[in-house]
């Protein structure tokens, strides 16, 4: 049995607490020097500083009270949502919600899709299903588990995009929604949202686009002239889009958004309780209390960077992705699983055990990101990774050579998120 920590007596000074925290960090991965393949997203020091300052300005405020007590929070939140509605080409009746993360954004979209289906099929009692690519995020699994919805997974084409015909074959009268990723997390490519939209329109289905990984940045890749697929409300079948601010919006955590084509769809995601003594309780989010600091910092970062700043970081990130891809391809035995369309790279080998390569990278101080199908290494590149490129490639070269010679070895590393 694990020994349980005793409840503290109190009175610890900040100096003592800071010392203990620093000591506990000893075994943390050195993410500031690019040795983590995910979790942390960075543009530059100025953006980080502005995000921190804005967050601390609203450290104590509660975004739950934005309509009654903290009207400044409501104004900043609406600005952020308006920015996103414009960025994603939403119609005039579009609506957005500021959430705590991609999982909550996806859950709200799925609740809305479910309730829209139910409203269109009064009295129906059959179990509903969601049809999605096998590469779609596990947040959909979580949402469907909570709502008792069956998930049907469609396979991918060789280019790692979902097979549209396979999606169509899984659809039936109880399908409440279909999903496309922009891009998918495992392989870094966009599903064919245009084709999925056509399917959704033809069958009267709700199409959700999961753009959590890069939705706030992908449009700037396209504006810079870098080939980046369209994925937003320009496609008439798209009913909702999830996009994280705390990933490639470079905003402090927790901050995400979900957008709906029309306000009526959004109303299906709203929670209302009006039976208790304190009166009507309504939230557009799963959570009640929310950190107002997240709203303030997102507003500040978006205004600080603006279209010019995001175009700049998109340019720098794109060039860095190209350098990583080119250097990885030079290593004998490695190949890209797919040509990355944003910042995610996934590579594998037909000659060496990538699990052993991951073990070797871990021994050299890197946190290896991995995929299972195919077995490969995975990095979601941020600007933290730019200074680390040369050391990463050098260690990767050695790791591949060690794995190639270790023919009897058994890999210890496995793919986890």
C-alpha positions in Angstrom: 0.0 0.0 0.0 1.3 3.5 -0.9 2.1 5.6 2.1 -0.4 8.5 2.3 0.9 12.1 2.9 -0.2 13.6 6.2 -2.4 16.7 6.1 -0.1 19.7 6.6 -0.1 21.8 9.7 0.4 24.9 7.6 2.6 27.9 8.0 5.0 27.1 5.1 6.7 30.1 3.6 6.9 30.7 -0.1 10.6 30.2 0.0 10.1 26.8 1.5 7.4 25.8 -0.9 9.3 27.0 -3.9 12.3 24.9 -2.8 10.2 21.8 -2.4 8.6 22.4 -5.8 12.0 22.8 -7.5 13.1 19.6 -5.9 10.0 17.7 -7.1 10.8 18.9 -10.6 14.1 17.1 -10.8 12.7 14.2 -12.8 10.4 16.3 -15.0 11.2 16.3 -18.7 13.2 19.2 -20.0 10.3 20.6 -22.1 11.8 24.1 -22.3 14.6 22.7 -24.4 12.3 20.9 -26.8 12.5 17.4 -25.2 8.8 16.8 -24.9 6.8 15.9 -28.1 3.5 17.4 -26.9 1.8 19.0 -23.9 3.4 22.4 -24.1 3.0 25.0 -26.9 5.2 28.0 -27.5 5.5 30.9 -29.8 7.9 33.4 -28.2 8.8 34.9 -24.8 6.7 38.0 -25.4 3.5 36.0 -26.1 4.2 33.9 -23.0 4.7 36.9 -20.8 1.5 38.6 -22.0 -0.5 35.5 -21.5 0.8 35.2 -17.9 0.2 38.8 -17.1 -3.4 38.8 -18.4 -4.1 35.6 -16.6 -3.0 37.0 -13.3 -5.0 40.2 -13.7 -8.1 37.9 -13.5 -6.7 35.3 -11.2 -9.6 35.4 -8.7 -12.6 36.2 -11.0 -15.0 33.4 -11.9 -16.2 33.3 -15.6 -19.4 31.6 -14.3 -20.4 35.1 -13.2 -19.5 36.9 -16.4 -23.1 38.0 -17.1 -23.8 39.3 -13.6 -20.6 40.3 -11.8 -17.7 40.4 -14.2 -19.0 42.1 -17.4 -15.4 42.6 -18.6 -14.9 38.9 -18.8 -18.1 38.5 -20.8 -16.9 41.2 -23.2 -13.4 39.6 -23.6 -15.0 36.1 -24.1 -17.3 37.4 -26.8 -14.4 39.1 -28.6 -12.5 35.8 -28.6 -15.5 33.9 -29.9 -16.2 36.6 -32.6 -12.5 36.3 -33.7 -13.0 32.5 -34.1 -16.3 32.8 -35.9 -14.7 35.2 -38.4 -11.6 33.0 -38.8 -13.7 29.9 -39.5 -16.1 31.7 -41.9 -19.2 31.1 -39.8 -22.5 32.4 -41.1 -24.1 35.4 -39.4 -26.1 33.1 -37.1 -23.1 31.2 -36.0 -22.4 30.8 -32.3 -19.3 29.9 -30.2 -18.6 28.7 -26.6 -15.4 29.2 -24.7 -14.5 25.9 -22.9 -11.8 24.3 -20.8 -10.3 22.1 -23.5 -10.8 19.9 -26.6 -12.6 17.2 -24.6 -15.2 19.6 -23.3 -15.6 21.2 -26.8 -16.2 17.8 -28.4 -18.6 16.7 -25.6 -20.7 19.8 -26.1 -20.8 19.3 -29.9 -21.8 15.7 -29.4 -24.6 16.6 -26.9 -25.9 19.1 -29.4 -25.8 16.6 -32.3 -27.6 14.0 -30.1 -30.3 16.4 -29.0 -30.9 17.7 -32.6 -31.3 14.1 -33.8 -33.7 13.4 -30.9 -35.8 16.5 -31.7 -36.1 15.3 -35.3 -37.1 11.8 -34.3 -39.6 12.2 -31.4 -40.3 9.0 -29.6 -37.4 7.1 -31.2 -35.7 4.8 -28.6 -33.0 3.1 -30.7 -29.4 3.5 -29.5 -27.7 6.3 -31.5 -24.3 5.9 -33.1 -21.4 8.2 -34.1 -19.3 7.4 -37.2 -15.7 8.6 -37.2 -12.3 7.8 -38.5 -10.2 5.3 -36.5 -7.7 8.3 -36.2 -10.3 10.5 -34.4 -9.4 11.7 -30.9 -10.4 9.6 -27.8 -12.4 12.6 -26.6 -15.2 11.3 -28.8 -14.9 7.9 -27.0 -15.3 9.8 -23.7 -18.3 11.8 -24.9 -20.0 8.7 -26.3 -19.3 6.7 -23.2 -20.9 9.4 -21.0 -24.0 9.5 -23.3 -24.2 5.8 -24.1 -23.7 6.3 -27.9 -22.2 3.6 -30.1 -19.0 4.4 -31.9 -18.4 3.1 -35.4 -14.9 3.5 -36.7 -13.9 3.7 -40.3 -10.5 2.8 -41.7 -8.0 5.1 -43.4 -6.8 5.3 -46.9 -3.0 4.8 -47.5 -2.6 8.6 -47.2 -3.9 8.3 -43.6 -7.1 10.2 -44.5 -10.4 8.5 -43.6 -12.0 6.3 -46.3 -15.2 8.3 -47.2 -16.9 5.2 -48.6 -16.2 3.4 -45.4 -17.8 6.2 -43.4 -20.9 6.1 -45.7 -21.2 2.3 -45.2 -21.3 2.7 -41.4 -24.0 5.3 -41.5 -27.6 4.2 -40.8 -30.9 5.7 -39.6 -29.5 6.0 -36.1 -26.4 7.9 -36.9 -26.5 11.2 -35.1 -23.2 12.6 -36.5 -20.1 11.9 -38.5 -16.6 13.3 -37.8 -13.6 14.5 -39.7 -10.2 15.7 -38.3 -8.3 18.8 -39.3 -5.7 17.4 -38.8 -5.8 14.1 -37.0 -3.4 13.8 -34.1 -1.7 10.5 -34.9 -0.6 11.3 -38.5 -0.9 15.0 -38.9 -3.1 15.1 -42.0 -6.6 16.5 -42.7 -9.5 14.3 -43.6 -11.3 15.3 -46.8 -13.8 17.7 -45.2 -15.2 18.6 -48.6 -16.2 15.0 -49.3 -17.5 14.5 -45.7 -19.6 17.6 -46.1 -21.1 16.4 -49.3 -22.0 13.1 -47.5 -23.4 15.0 -44.6 -25.6 17.1 -46.8 -26.8 14.2 -48.9 -27.8 12.2 -45.9 -28.9 15.0 -43.6 -26.2 14.3 -41.1 -24.4 16.5 -38.5 -20.7 16.8 -39.5 -18.3 17.8 -36.7 -14.8 18.9 -37.6 -12.2 18.3 -34.9 -9.6 21.1 -35.4 -8.4 21.1 -31.8 -4.8 20.5 -32.7 -4.4 23.4 -35.1 -7.6 25.1 -36.0 -6.5 28.5 -34.7 -3.3 28.4 -36.8 -4.1 26.4 -40.0 -5.8 29.3 -41.7 -2.6 31.3 -41.4 -0.6 28.5 -43.0 -3.1 28.8 -45.9 -2.8 32.6 -46.0 0.9 32.3 -46.2 0.5 30.2 -49.4 1.5 26.9 -47.7 -0.7 24.1 -49.0 -3.3 23.5 -46.2 -6.7 22.0 -46.8 -9.9 24.0 -46.0 -12.0 22.6 -43.2 -14.4 25.2 -41.9 -18.0 26.5 -42.3 -17.4 27.2 -46.0 -18.5 23.6 -46.4 -22.3 23.6 -45.8 -22.3 20.2 -44.2 -20.1 21.4 -41.3 -22.4 21.9 -38.2 -19.7 22.3 -35.5 -16.0 22.8 -35.1 -13.8 22.3 -32.1 -10.5 24.3 -31.9 -8.1 24.6 -28.9 -6.7 28.0 -28.0 -4.2 26.5 -25.6 -2.5 24.5 -28.4 -1.6 26.5 -31.5 -3.4 29.6 -30.3 -0.5 29.8 -27.9 -2.8 30.8 -25.0 -2.5 29.7 -21.4 -4.3 26.6 -20.3 -7.2 25.8 -20.0 -8.7 27.3 -23.1 -10.6 25.9 -26.1 -13.6 26.8 -28.3 -16.4 25.1 -30.0 -18.4 26.8 -32.8 -21.8 26.0 -34.2 -23.2 26.9 -37.6 -26.3 28.3 -36.1 -27.5 29.5 -32.7 -30.3 26.9 -32.6 -27.7 24.1 -32.7 -25.8 25.7 -29.8 -29.0 25.9 -27.7 -29.0 22.1 -27.7 -25.7 22.1 -25.9 -26.8 24.4 -23.2 -27.6 23.0 -19.7 -30.5 24.5 -17.7 -31.8 23.6 -14.2 -34.6 25.6 -12.7 -35.9 23.6 -9.8 -33.8 24.5 -6.8 -34.4 27.4 -4.4 -31.6 29.6 -5.8 -33.3 30.0 -9.1 -32.4 29.3 -12.7 -28.9 27.8 -13.4 -27.7 27.9 -17.0 -24.3 27.1 -18.5 -23.1 26.7 -22.0 -20.3 24.6 -20.7 -20.0 21.3 -18.9 -18.3 23.0 -16.0 -19.8 25.7 -13.8 -16.9 27.7 -12.3 -14.3 28.6 -14.9 -11.1 30.5 -14.5 -11.6 34.0 -15.9 -7.8 34.1 -16.3 -8.1 31.8 -19.2 -10.5 34.2 -21.0 -8.5 37.2 -20.2 -5.2 35.7 -21.4 -6.7 34.3 -24.6 -8.1 37.8 -25.3 -4.8 39.4 -24.6 -2.7 36.9 -26.7 -5.1 37.1 -29.7 -4.9 40.9 -29.6 -1.2 40.8 -29.1 -0.4 38.5 -32.0 -3.3 39.3 -34.4 -3.3 38.2 -38.0 0.3 39.5 -38.5 1.7 37.6 -35.5 -0.1 34.4 -36.3 1.1 34.6 -40.0 4.6 35.1 -38.7 4.6 32.1 -36.4 2.9 30.0 -39.1 5.8 30.9 -41.4 8.4 30.0 -38.8 6.7 26.8 -37.8 6.2 25.7 -41.4 9.9 26.2 -42.2 10.9 24.3 -39.0 8.6 21.4 -39.9 10.2 21.2 -43.3 13.7 21.1 -41.7 12.7 18.3 -39.3 11.1 16.3 -42.1 14.1 16.7 -44.4 16.6 15.7 -41.7 14.6 12.7 -40.6 14.3 11.4 -44.2 18.1 11.5 -44.4 18.4 8.9 -41.7 18.8 5.4 -43.3 15.7 3.3 -42.7 13.3 6.0 -41.7 10.3 7.2 -43.7 7.4 9.5 -43.1 4.0 7.9 -42.4 2.3 10.8 -44.2 3.4 14.2 -45.5 2.6 16.6 -42.6 0.0 19.3 -43.3 0.5 21.3 -40.2 3.0 20.7 -37.3 2.6 17.0 -36.5 5.2 14.6 -37.9 4.9 10.8 -37.7 7.7 8.6 -39.0 8.3 4.9 -39.0 10.7 2.2 -40.4 10.5 -1.0 -42.3 14.0 -2.0 -41.1 14.2 -1.3 -37.3 12.0 -1.7 -34.3 10.7 1.8 -33.6 10.0 0.7 -30.0 13.7 0.2 -29.6 14.4 3.5 -31.2 12.0 5.1 -28.6 13.9 3.3 -25.8 17.2 4.7 -27.1 15.8 8.3 -27.3 14.4 8.0 -23.8 17.8 7.0 -22.6 19.2 10.1 -24.2 16.8 12.4 -22.3 13.9 12.7 -24.8 10.3 11.9 -24.1 9.4 9.7 -27.0 5.9 10.2 -28.6 4.7 7.1 -30.4 2.0 5.7 -32.6 0.9 2.0 -32.7 -0.4 1.8 -36.2 2.0 2.0 -37.8 4.6 1.6 -35.0 6.5 4.9 -35.2 7.7 8.1 -33.5 5.5 11.2 -33.3 6.2 14.9 -32.5 3.8 17.9 -32.4 6.3 20.6 -33.2 6.2 24.0 -31.4 8.8 26.7 -31.4 10.4 25.1 -28.4 11.6 22.5 -30.8 13.5 24.8 -33.1 16.8 25.1 -31.1 16.6 21.3 -30.4 16.6 20.2 -34.0 20.3 19.4 -34.4 20.6 17.5 -31.1 17.4 15.6 -31.8 18.5 14.5 -35.2 21.9 13.5 -33.9 20.5 11.4 -31.1 17.8 10.0 -33.5 20.6 8.9 -35.9 22.4 7.1 -33.0 19.2 5.6 -31.7 18.3 4.1 -35.1 21.8 2.6 -35.4 21.6 1.1 -31.9 18.2 -0.3 -32.6 19.4 -1.8 -35.9 22.2 -3.7 -34.1 20.0 -4.8 -31.2 18.4 -7.7 -33.1 17.5 -9.6 -29.9 16.2 -6.6 -28.0 12.6 -6.3 -26.7 11.2 -2.7 -26.7 10.0 -1.3 -23.4 8.4 1.9 -24.8 4.8 1.9 -26.0 2.4 4.4 -27.5 0.5 6.4 -24.8 -1.0 9.9 -25.1 
